[in-house]
Amino acid sequence: MTTRADQLQAFDRLLTIMDELREQCPWDQKQTMESLRPLTIEETYELGDAILDADLNAIKNELGDLLLHIVFYSKIGSETKDFDISDVSNSICEKLIHRHPHIYSDVKVKDENEVKQNWENLKLKEGKTSVLEGVPKSLPALVKASRVQEKVAGVGFDWEHPDQVWEKVEEELGELKVEIEE
């Protein structure tokens, strides 16, 4: 097993290689966030396939490819002076701390469902106008439908019987009528 120092040294090596590629390789020099986007999506699907195949070596390699993309986007961000890999890392650290008050604060949870519900509620408090706001527009339809269902179930829109859905629709229509009349 590698030590933390080994891990940091490997990450520093990747950052150094990215700097060298961006300075010396014509292909890497021409890349933009927009040109990398389809490649990143492809790499994400390749990781998904490796996971479904339970191919640990392929998972390791595909994670490396995605990590390269994160470093690449961060390098481009540093060149435009918008953000760098430190900003990216610190941003996710702050988000994780904020969204895990049951670890980093005094909030108590009884199970993973409460953790997910707290996560969605915190996102709404952060200024999101809807739990659906975090579902990417460009997701494939079936994946998007699944994510939407997960999101709305997390805030109580999950029913066991079709008649419960109709009751909710009627309730919402009633609220709409009241608003229209006012």
C-alpha positions as CSV (number, residue, x, y, z in Angstrom):
1,M,0.0,0.0,0.0
2,T,1.3,3.4,-0.9
3,T,1.8,6.1,1.7
4,R,0.3,9.6,1.6
5,A,3.7,10.9,0.6
6,D,3.7,8.5,-2.3
7,Q,0.2,9.6,-3.4
8,L,1.2,13.3,-3.2
9,Q,4.4,12.6,-5.2
10,A,2.3,10.7,-7.9
11,F,-0.1,13.6,-8.1
12,D,2.8,16.1,-8.3
13,R,4.2,14.0,-11.2
14,L,0.9,14.2,-13.0
15,L,0.8,18.0,-12.6
16,T,4.4,18.3,-13.9
17,I,3.6,16.1,-16.9
18,M,0.5,18.2,-17.7
19,D,2.6,21.4,-17.6
20,E,5.1,19.9,-19.9
21,L,2.5,18.6,-22.4
22,R,0.7,22.0,-22.4
23,E,4.1,23.7,-23.1
24,Q,5.5,21.3,-25.7
25,C,2.9,19.1,-27.4
26,P,1.0,20.8,-30.3
27,W,-2.1,18.7,-29.7
28,D,-2.3,19.5,-26.0
29,Q,-1.6,23.2,-26.6
30,K,-4.6,23.5,-28.9
31,Q,-7.1,21.9,-26.5
32,T,-9.9,24.0,-24.9
33,M,-12.5,23.1,-22.4
34,E,-15.0,22.8,-25.3
35,S,-12.7,20.5,-27.3
36,L,-12.1,18.2,-24.3
37,R,-15.7,17.9,-23.4
38,P,-16.7,15.1,-25.8
39,L,-13.5,13.2,-24.8
40,T,-14.3,13.5,-21.1
41,I,-17.8,12.2,-21.7
42,E,-16.4,9.3,-23.7
43,E,-13.9,8.5,-20.8
44,T,-16.8,8.6,-18.3
45,Y,-18.7,6.0,-20.3
46,E,-15.5,3.9,-20.6
47,L,-15.3,4.0,-16.8
48,G,-18.9,3.0,-16.6
49,D,-18.3,0.0,-18.8
50,A,-15.2,-1.0,-16.8
51,I,-17.3,-0.9,-13.6
52,L,-20.1,-3.0,-15.2
53,D,-17.4,-5.5,-16.3
54,A,-15.9,-5.6,-12.8
55,D,-12.5,-5.1,-14.5
56,L,-10.4,-3.5,-11.8
57,N,-7.4,-2.9,-14.0
58,A,-9.6,-1.1,-16.6
59,I,-11.3,0.9,-13.7
60,K,-7.9,2.0,-12.5
61,N,-6.9,3.1,-16.1
62,E,-10.2,4.9,-16.8
63,L,-10.0,6.7,-13.4
64,G,-6.5,7.8,-14.5
65,D,-8.0,9.1,-17.8
66,L,-10.6,11.1,-15.9
67,L,-8.1,12.4,-13.5
68,L,-6.0,13.6,-16.4
69,H,-9.1,15.5,-17.7
70,I,-9.6,17.1,-14.4
71,V,-6.0,18.2,-14.3
72,F,-6.2,19.3,-17.9
73,Y,-9.3,21.5,-17.3
74,S,-7.6,22.9,-14.2
75,K,-4.5,23.7,-16.2
76,I,-6.6,25.6,-18.8
77,G,-8.4,27.4,-16.0
78,S,-5.0,28.5,-14.5
79,E,-3.9,29.8,-17.9
80,T,-6.9,32.0,-18.0
81,K,-6.4,32.9,-14.3
82,D,-9.9,31.7,-13.5
83,F,-9.0,28.8,-11.3
84,D,-6.4,26.1,-10.8
85,I,-6.2,22.6,-9.3
86,S,-5.9,24.0,-5.8
87,D,-9.2,25.9,-6.3
88,V,-10.8,22.8,-7.7
89,S,-9.6,20.6,-4.7
90,N,-10.5,23.2,-2.1
91,S,-13.9,23.7,-3.7
92,I,-14.9,20.0,-3.4
93,C,-13.4,19.9,0.1
94,E,-15.6,22.8,1.2
95,K,-18.7,21.2,-0.4
96,L,-18.1,17.9,1.2
97,I,-17.6,19.4,4.6
98,H,-20.7,21.6,4.2
99,R,-22.9,18.7,2.9
100,H,-21.8,16.3,5.6
101,P,-22.9,18.1,8.8
102,H,-23.4,14.7,10.4
103,I,-19.6,14.3,10.2
104,Y,-18.4,17.9,10.6
105,S,-21.1,19.4,12.8
106,D,-23.6,18.3,15.3
107,V,-26.4,17.0,13.0
108,K,-27.5,13.5,13.8
109,V,-28.7,11.0,11.1
110,K,-30.1,7.5,11.5
111,D,-29.3,6.1,8.0
112,E,-28.2,6.8,4.4
113,N,-31.7,8.1,3.4
114,E,-31.4,10.9,5.9
115,V,-28.0,11.7,4.6
116,K,-29.3,11.9,1.0
117,Q,-32.3,14.0,2.1
118,N,-30.1,16.4,4.1
119,W,-27.8,16.7,1.0
120,E,-30.7,17.7,-1.2
121,N,-32.1,20.2,1.4
122,L,-28.6,21.8,1.8
123,K,-28.4,22.2,-2.0
124,L,-31.7,24.0,-1.9
125,K,-30.5,26.3,0.9
126,E,-27.4,27.1,-1.2
127,G,-29.6,28.8,-3.8
128,K,-30.8,26.0,-6.1
129,T,-34.4,26.6,-7.0
130,S,-35.2,23.0,-7.6
131,V,-33.8,19.5,-6.6
132,L,-33.8,18.9,-10.4
133,E,-31.3,21.7,-11.0
134,G,-28.4,19.4,-10.5
135,V,-29.5,17.0,-13.2
136,P,-27.4,17.8,-16.3
137,K,-29.3,18.8,-19.4
138,S,-27.1,16.6,-21.7
139,L,-27.6,13.3,-19.9
140,P,-28.9,10.5,-22.1
141,A,-32.7,10.2,-21.7
142,L,-32.8,7.0,-19.6
143,V,-30.0,8.1,-17.3
144,K,-31.7,11.5,-16.9
145,A,-35.1,9.9,-16.1
146,S,-33.4,7.7,-13.5
147,R,-31.6,10.7,-11.9
148,V,-34.8,12.8,-11.9
149,Q,-36.7,9.9,-10.1
150,E,-33.9,9.6,-7.5
151,K,-33.9,13.4,-6.9
152,V,-37.7,13.8,-6.5
153,A,-37.9,10.6,-4.3
154,G,-35.4,12.3,-2.0
155,V,-37.8,15.1,-1.3
156,G,-40.9,13.0,-0.9
157,F,-42.2,12.5,-4.5
158,D,-42.2,8.8,-4.4
159,W,-45.4,6.7,-4.3
160,E,-46.2,3.1,-4.0
161,H,-49.5,3.1,-5.9
162,P,-50.7,5.0,-9.0
163,D,-53.8,6.4,-7.2
164,Q,-51.4,8.2,-4.8
165,V,-49.9,10.0,-7.9
166,W,-53.3,11.1,-9.0
167,E,-54.1,12.4,-5.6
168,K,-50.9,14.5,-5.8
169,V,-51.8,15.8,-9.3
170,E,-55.2,16.8,-8.1
171,E,-53.7,18.6,-5.1
172,E,-51.3,20.5,-7.3
173,L,-54.1,21.4,-9.7
174,G,-56.1,22.7,-6.8
175,E,-53.2,24.9,-5.7
176,L,-52.9,26.1,-9.3
177,K,-56.6,27.0,-9.5
178,V,-56.3,29.0,-6.2
179,E,-53.3,30.9,-7.6
180,I,-55.1,31.7,-10.9
181,E,-58.2,32.9,-9.1
182,E,-56.1,35.2,-6.9
